Amino acid sequence: MQKKHFHPSRTMLISGSLFVTLALAGCANTHHVTVGAVPDDYRTNHPITIQERERTADIPVSRNDKKLSTAQRSIVQNAVDGYRRQGSGMVFVLLPEGSANQTAAYRISMDIAKILRQGGVLATNIATQSYQVNNPEVSAPVRISYYAMTAGTGPCGRWPDDMLNTAENKHYANFGCATQANLAAQVANPADFLGPRATAPLNGTRNDRVISGEEGYNSMSQTATEVWQEDRSKVANY
């Protein structure tokens, strides 16, 4: 009867390979859990959120102003445009009380209310209020205030730890906050952060004109480069 030979080296090799595979799998799993539990992305630490926030516009007023200047009128018009795009509800015109320009602020508030109404704000949604100014020598601004759906981040400037403490090779707490805040302020439509806009339907007439019309690809009209080269040669020969 033939005996089977036992090969310890082969058995140990297979067992060792299995142990190394299990060990590597365990290390990979542990590493994944550790990284996932410690957020180190500025977009996660300072997320852009969309919610109803107060938006304000300050109008500087001198004590001798009797009506809105061109610069003051543009500030009011920008506030009207912002309200029409994203605002809703009441628009408050806040007048300084106890300041050096108190009388002038009240005078130009009439012009402000007129521009608001002309811009489409309902008269019932315009309210005039006052705020107290402690220094009577100061000329305080007139403020337009309303609420609108706005993109923004939390307050920046948090420094809970020493930013030079980089033993764990992570970002400091305030890293990326200003970038996120600027991005949120620059986007005209906050809804763009939620998803892409729907595509507009194709304009068949325009497409036909571009492809085969008088200004299209199949026409014999000059290209922009050809026109530029022709004009350049005329100038050179002048």
Summary of the structure (lengths in Angstrom):
residues: 238
radius of gyration: 33.5
end to end distance: 112.9
largest distance: 121.4
contacts: 550
relative contact order: 0.13
helix: 45%
strand: 17%
